[in-house]
Amino acid sequence: MSKTFKITSLVILASILGISCWAYFGLLGNPLKKNDAEQQVTTYLIEQKGYSPEQLIEVQGTYSSKSSEAPYGASVTFADELEAKYQYIIFNNGEIKQYSHTSDDPKHEEPMVR
């Protein structure tokens, strides 16, 4: 193989890797930031809202490419309302708010932010 071919191949592979990473993080978000969002929302619900860890069945980090002001958050399932998901968002200033829920009869509703 010629030196030019090797360099060209490396540049193409690096470009493909770079574009793939950019697309992944742009569409799905940074997994480390999603994990951090899970921790922040869990801490918020326990320390500020008074829930116990047993009341929080699932806290799943989320990402929205549509919001530059609050791209990360978490979807929460409570033990007494297993069929409902409550969506919390984390603003860039660190403020956490409940954004929406899927419950017809919400037990954990907070004032909504839109």
MODELLER restraints for C-alpha pairs under 7 A, 6 or more apart:
rsr = mdl.restraints
at = mdl.atoms
rsr.add(forms.Gaussian(group=physical.xy_distance, feature=features.Distance(at['CA:26:A'], at['CA:65:A']), mean=6.77, stdev=0.5))
rsr.add(forms.Gaussian(group=physical.xy_distance, feature=features.Distance(at['CA:27:A'], at['CA:65:A']), mean=6.59, stdev=0.5))
rsr.add(forms.Gaussian(group=physical.xy_distance, feature=features.Distance(at['CA:28:A'], at['CA:63:A']), mean=6.45, stdev=0.5))
rsr.add(forms.Gaussian(group=physical.xy_distance, feature=features.Distance(at['CA:29:A'], at['CA:63:A']), mean=5.54, stdev=0.5))
rsr.add(forms.Gaussian(group=physical.xy_distance, feature=features.Distance(at['CA:34:A'], at['CA:61:A']), mean=4.54, stdev=0.5))
rsr.add(forms.Gaussian(group=physical.xy_distance, feature=features.Distance(at['CA:34:A'], at['CA:62:A']), mean=5.94, stdev=0.5))
rsr.add(forms.Gaussian(group=physical.xy_distance, feature=features.Distance(at['CA:34:A'], at['CA:63:A']), mean=6.93, stdev=0.5))
rsr.add(forms.Gaussian(group=physical.xy_distance, feature=features.Distance(at['CA:34:A'], at['CA:72:A']), mean=6.49, stdev=0.5))
rsr.add(forms.Gaussian(group=physical.xy_distance, feature=features.Distance(at['CA:35:A'], at['CA:61:A']), mean=5.90, stdev=0.5))
rsr.add(forms.Gaussian(group=physical.xy_distance, feature=features.Distance(at['CA:37:A'], at['CA:61:A']), mean=5.72, stdev=0.5))
rsr.add(forms.Gaussian(group=physical.xy_distance, feature=features.Distance(at['CA:37:A'], at['CA:72:A']), mean=6.34, stdev=0.5))
rsr.add(forms.Gaussian(group=physical.xy_distance, feature=features.Distance(at['CA:37:A'], at['CA:73:A']), mean=5.40, stdev=0.5))
rsr.add(forms.Gaussian(group=physical.xy_distance, feature=features.Distance(at['CA:37:A'], at['CA:74:A']), mean=6.30, stdev=0.5))
rsr.add(forms.Gaussian(group=physical.xy_distance, feature=features.Distance(at['CA:38:A'], at['CA:59:A']), mean=5.92, stdev=0.5))
rsr.add(forms.Gaussian(group=physical.xy_distance, feature=features.Distance(at['CA:38:A'], at['CA:60:A']), mean=5.98, stdev=0.5))
rsr.add(forms.Gaussian(group=physical.xy_distance, feature=features.Distance(at['CA:38:A'], at['CA:61:A']), mean=4.94, stdev=0.5))
rsr.add(forms.Gaussian(group=physical.xy_distance, feature=features.Distance(at['CA:38:A'], at['CA:74:A']), mean=5.73, stdev=0.5))
rsr.add(forms.Gaussian(group=physical.xy_distance, feature=features.Distance(at['CA:41:A'], at['CA:74:A']), mean=6.62, stdev=0.5))
rsr.add(forms.Gaussian(group=physical.xy_distance, feature=features.Distance(at['CA:45:A'], at['CA:51:A']), mean=5.74, stdev=0.5))
rsr.add(forms.Gaussian(group=physical.xy_distance, feature=features.Distance(at['CA:46:A'], at['CA:52:A']), mean=5.77, stdev=0.5))
rsr.add(forms.Gaussian(group=physical.xy_distance, feature=features.Distance(at['CA:46:A'], at['CA:53:A']), mean=6.86, stdev=0.5))
rsr.add(forms.Gaussian(group=physical.xy_distance, feature=features.Distance(at['CA:55:A'], at['CA:78:A']), mean=5.56, stdev=0.5))
rsr.add(forms.Gaussian(group=physical.xy_distance, feature=features.Distance(at['CA:55:A'], at['CA:79:A']), mean=5.00, stdev=0.5))
rsr.add(forms.Gaussian(group=physical.xy_distance, feature=features.Distance(at['CA:56:A'], at['CA:77:A']), mean=6.18, stdev=0.5))
rsr.add(forms.Gaussian(group=physical.xy_distance, feature=features.Distance(at['CA:56:A'], at['CA:78:A']), mean=4.80, stdev=0.5))
rsr.add(forms.Gaussian(group=physical.xy_distance, feature=features.Distance(at['CA:56:A'], at['CA:79:A']), mean=6.02, stdev=0.5))
rsr.add(forms.Gaussian(group=physical.xy_distance, feature=features.Distance(at['CA:57:A'], at['CA:77:A']), mean=5.50, stdev=0.5))
rsr.add(forms.Gaussian(group=physical.xy_distance, feature=features.Distance(at['CA:57:A'], at['CA:78:A']), mean=5.39, stdev=0.5))
rsr.add(forms.Gaussian(group=physical.xy_distance, feature=features.Distance(at['CA:57:A'], at['CA:79:A']), mean=5.45, stdev=0.5))
rsr.add(forms.Gaussian(group=physical.xy_distance, feature=features.Distance(at['CA:58:A'], at['CA:76:A']), mean=5.62, stdev=0.5))
rsr.add(forms.Gaussian(group=physical.xy_distance, feature=features.Distance(at['CA:58:A'], at['CA:77:A']), mean=5.07, stdev=0.5))
rsr.add(forms.Gaussian(group=physical.xy_distance, feature=features.Distance(at['CA:59:A'], at['CA:74:A']), mean=6.20, stdev=0.5))
rsr.add(forms.Gaussian(group=physical.xy_distance, feature=features.Distance(at['CA:59:A'], at['CA:75:A']), mean=5.69, stdev=0.5))
rsr.add(forms.Gaussian(group=physical.xy_distance, feature=features.Distance(at['CA:59:A'], at['CA:76:A']), mean=4.58, stdev=0.5))
rsr.add(forms.Gaussian(group=physical.xy_distance, feature=features.Distance(at['CA:59:A'], at['CA:77:A']), mean=6.61, stdev=0.5))
rsr.add(forms.Gaussian(group=physical.xy_distance, feature=features.Distance(at['CA:60:A'], at['CA:74:A']), mean=5.23, stdev=0.5))
rsr.add(forms.Gaussian(group=physical.xy_distance, feature=features.Distance(at['CA:60:A'], at['CA:75:A']), mean=5.15, stdev=0.5))
rsr.add(forms.Gaussian(group=physical.xy_distance, feature=features.Distance(at['CA:60:A'], at['CA:76:A']), mean=6.52, stdev=0.5))
rsr.add(forms.Gaussian(group=physical.xy_distance, feature=features.Distance(at['CA:61:A'], at['CA:73:A']), mean=5.80, stdev=0.5))
rsr.add(forms.Gaussian(group=physical.xy_distance, feature=features.Distance(at['CA:61:A'], at['CA:74:A']), mean=4.21, stdev=0.5))
rsr.add(forms.Gaussian(group=physical.xy_distance, feature=features.Distance(at['CA:61:A'], at['CA:75:A']), mean=6.41, stdev=0.5))
rsr.add(forms.Gaussian(group=physical.xy_distance, feature=features.Distance(at['CA:62:A'], at['CA:72:A']), mean=5.68, stdev=0.5))
rsr.add(forms.Gaussian(group=physical.xy_distance, feature=features.Distance(at['CA:62:A'], at['CA:73:A']), mean=5.11, stdev=0.5))
rsr.add(forms.Gaussian(group=physical.xy_distance, feature=features.Distance(at['CA:62:A'], at['CA:74:A']), mean=4.99, stdev=0.5))
rsr.add(forms.Gaussian(group=physical.xy_distance, feature=features.Distance(at['CA:62:A'], at['CA:75:A']), mean=6.73, stdev=0.5))
rsr.add(forms.Gaussian(group=physical.xy_distance, feature=features.Distance(at['CA:63:A'], at['CA:71:A']), mean=5.47, stdev=0.5))
rsr.add(forms.Gaussian(group=physical.xy_distance, feature=features.Distance(at['CA:63:A'], at['CA:72:A']), mean=4.61, stdev=0.5))
rsr.add(forms.Gaussian(group=physical.xy_distance, feature=features.Distance(at['CA:63:A'], at['CA:73:A']), mean=6.42, stdev=0.5))
rsr.add(forms.Gaussian(group=physical.xy_distance, feature=features.Distance(at['CA:64:A'], at['CA:71:A']), mean=4.91, stdev=0.5))
rsr.add(forms.Gaussian(group=physical.xy_distance, feature=features.Distance(at['CA:64:A'], at['CA:72:A']), mean=6.48, stdev=0.5))
rsr.add(forms.Gaussian(group=physical.xy_distance, feature=features.Distance(at['CA:65:A'], at['CA:71:A']), mean=6.17, stdev=0.5))
rsr.add(forms.Gaussian(group=physical.xy_distance, feature=features.Distance(at['CA:69:A'], at['CA:91:A']), mean=5.84, stdev=0.5))
rsr.add(forms.Gaussian(group=physical.xy_distance, feature=features.Distance(at['CA:69:A'], at['CA:92:A']), mean=5.80, stdev=0.5))
rsr.add(forms.Gaussian(group=physical.xy_distance, feature=features.Distance(at['CA:70:A'], at['CA:89:A']), mean=6.18, stdev=0.5))
rsr.add(forms.Gaussian(group=physical.xy_distance, feature=features.Distance(at['CA:70:A'], at['CA:90:A']), mean=5.45, stdev=0.5))
rsr.add(forms.Gaussian(group=physical.xy_distance, feature=features.Distance(at['CA:70:A'], at['CA:91:A']), mean=4.23, stdev=0.5))
rsr.add(forms.Gaussian(group=physical.xy_distance, feature=features.Distance(at['CA:70:A'], at['CA:92:A']), mean=5.82, stdev=0.5))
rsr.add(forms.Gaussian(group=physical.xy_distance, feature=features.Distance(at['CA:72:A'], at['CA:89:A']), mean=6.09, stdev=0.5))
rsr.add(forms.Gaussian(group=physical.xy_distance, feature=features.Distance(at['CA:72:A'], at['CA:90:A']), mean=5.82, stdev=0.5))
rsr.add(forms.Gaussian(group=physical.xy_distance, feature=features.Distance(at['CA:73:A'], at['CA:88:A']), mean=5.39, stdev=0.5))
rsr.add(forms.Gaussian(group=physical.xy_distance, feature=features.Distance(at['CA:73:A'], at['CA:89:A']), mean=4.07, stdev=0.5))
rsr.add(forms.Gaussian(group=physical.xy_distance, feature=features.Distance(at['CA:73:A'], at['CA:90:A']), mean=5.22, stdev=0.5))
rsr.add(forms.Gaussian(group=physical.xy_distance, feature=features.Distance(at['CA:74:A'], at['CA:87:A']), mean=5.90, stdev=0.5))
rsr.add(forms.Gaussian(group=physical.xy_distance, feature=features.Distance(at['CA:74:A'], at['CA:88:A']), mean=5.31, stdev=0.5))
rsr.add(forms.Gaussian(group=physical.xy_distance, feature=features.Distance(at['CA:74:A'], at['CA:89:A']), mean=6.53, stdev=0.5))
rsr.add(forms.Gaussian(group=physical.xy_distance, feature=features.Distance(at['CA:75:A'], at['CA:85:A']), mean=6.12, stdev=0.5))
rsr.add(forms.Gaussian(group=physical.xy_distance, feature=features.Distance(at['CA:75:A'], at['CA:86:A']), mean=5.55, stdev=0.5))
rsr.add(forms.Gaussian(group=physical.xy_distance, feature=features.Distance(at['CA:75:A'], at['CA:87:A']), mean=4.54, stdev=0.5))
rsr.add(forms.Gaussian(group=physical.xy_distance, feature=features.Distance(at['CA:75:A'], at['CA:88:A']), mean=6.30, stdev=0.5))
rsr.add(forms.Gaussian(group=physical.xy_distance, feature=features.Distance(at['CA:76:A'], at['CA:85:A']), mean=5.55, stdev=0.5))
rsr.add(forms.Gaussian(group=physical.xy_distance, feature=features.Distance(at['CA:76:A'], at['CA:86:A']), mean=5.04, stdev=0.5))
rsr.add(forms.Gaussian(group=physical.xy_distance, feature=features.Distance(at['CA:76:A'], at['CA:87:A']), mean=6.33, stdev=0.5))
rsr.add(forms.Gaussian(group=physical.xy_distance, feature=features.Distance(at['CA:77:A'], at['CA:84:A']), mean=6.33, stdev=0.5))
rsr.add(forms.Gaussian(group=physical.xy_distance, feature=features.Distance(at['CA:77:A'], at['CA:85:A']), mean=5.21, stdev=0.5))
rsr.add(forms.Gaussian(group=physical.xy_distance, feature=features.Distance(at['CA:77:A'], at['CA:86:A']), mean=6.53, stdev=0.5))
rsr.add(forms.Gaussian(group=physical.xy_distance, feature=features.Distance(at['CA:84:A'], at['CA:101:A']), mean=6.87, stdev=0.5))
rsr.add(forms.Gaussian(group=physical.xy_distance, feature=features.Distance(at['CA:84:A'], at['CA:102:A']), mean=5.21, stdev=0.5))
rsr.add(forms.Gaussian(group=physical.xy_distance, feature=features.Distance(at['CA:84:A'], at['CA:103:A']), mean=4.98, stdev=0.5))
rsr.add(forms.Gaussian(group=physical.xy_distance, feature=features.Distance(at['CA:85:A'], at['CA:101:A']), mean=5.51, stdev=0.5))
rsr.add(forms.Gaussian(group=physical.xy_distance, feature=features.Distance(at['CA:85:A'], at['CA:102:A']), mean=5.46, stdev=0.5))
rsr.add(forms.Gaussian(group=physical.xy_distance, feature=features.Distance(at['CA:86:A'], at['CA:100:A']), mean=5.94, stdev=0.5))
rsr.add(forms.Gaussian(group=physical.xy_distance, feature=features.Distance(at['CA:86:A'], at['CA:101:A']), mean=4.24, stdev=0.5))
rsr.add(forms.Gaussian(group=physical.xy_distance, feature=features.Distance(at['CA:86:A'], at['CA:102:A']), mean=6.67, stdev=0.5))
rsr.add(forms.Gaussian(group=physical.xy_distance, feature=features.Distance(at['CA:87:A'], at['CA:98:A']), mean=5.85, stdev=0.5))
rsr.add(forms.Gaussian(group=physical.xy_distance, feature=features.Distance(at['CA:87:A'], at['CA:99:A']), mean=5.43, stdev=0.5))
rsr.add(forms.Gaussian(group=physical.xy_distance, feature=features.Distance(at['CA:87:A'], at['CA:100:A']), mean=5.17, stdev=0.5))
rsr.add(forms.Gaussian(group=physical.xy_distance, feature=features.Distance(at['CA:87:A'], at['CA:101:A']), mean=5.90, stdev=0.5))
rsr.add(forms.Gaussian(group=physical.xy_distance, feature=features.Distance(at['CA:88:A'], at['CA:96:A']), mean=6.69, stdev=0.5))
rsr.add(forms.Gaussian(group=physical.xy_distance, feature=features.Distance(at['CA:88:A'], at['CA:97:A']), mean=5.51, stdev=0.5))
rsr.add(forms.Gaussian(group=physical.xy_distance, feature=features.Distance(at['CA:88:A'], at['CA:98:A']), mean=4.23, stdev=0.5))
rsr.add(forms.Gaussian(group=physical.xy_distance, feature=features.Distance(at['CA:88:A'], at['CA:99:A']), mean=5.31, stdev=0.5))
rsr.add(forms.Gaussian(group=physical.xy_distance, feature=features.Distance(at['CA:89:A'], at['CA:96:A']), mean=5.67, stdev=0.5))
rsr.add(forms.Gaussian(group=physical.xy_distance, feature=features.Distance(at['CA:89:A'], at['CA:97:A']), mean=5.58, stdev=0.5))
rsr.add(forms.Gaussian(group=physical.xy_distance, feature=features.Distance(at['CA:89:A'], at['CA:98:A']), mean=6.36, stdev=0.5))
rsr.add(forms.Gaussian(group=physical.xy_distance, feature=features.Distance(at['CA:89:A'], at['CA:99:A']), mean=6.28, stdev=0.5))
rsr.add(forms.Gaussian(group=physical.xy_distance, feature=features.Distance(at['CA:90:A'], at['CA:96:A']), mean=4.55, stdev=0.5))
rsr.add(forms.Gaussian(group=physical.xy_distance, feature=features.Distance(at['CA:90:A'], at['CA:97:A']), mean=6.74, stdev=0.5))
rsr.add(forms.Gaussian(group=physical.xy_distance, feature=features.Distance(at['CA:98:A'], at['CA:110:A']), mean=6.23, stdev=0.5))
rsr.add(forms.Gaussian(group=physical.xy_distance, feature=features.Distance(at['CA:98:A'], at['CA:112:A']), mean=6.14, stdev=0.5))
rsr.add(forms.Gaussian(group=physical.xy_distance, feature=features.Distance(at['CA:98:A'], at['CA:113:A']), mean=6.86, stdev=0.5))
rsr.add(forms.Gaussian(group=physical.xy_distance, feature=features.Distance(at['CA:99:A'], at['CA:112:A']), mean=5.54, stdev=0.5))
rsr.add(forms.Gaussian(group=physical.xy_distance, feature=features.Distance(at['CA:99:A'], at['CA:113:A']), mean=5.29, stdev=0.5))
rsr.add(forms.Gaussian(group=physical.xy_distance, feature=features.Distance(at['CA:99:A'], at['CA:114:A']), mean=6.77, stdev=0.5))
rsr.add(forms.Gaussian(group=physical.xy_distance, feature=features.Distance(at['CA:100:A'], at['CA:112:A']), mean=6.61, stdev=0.5))
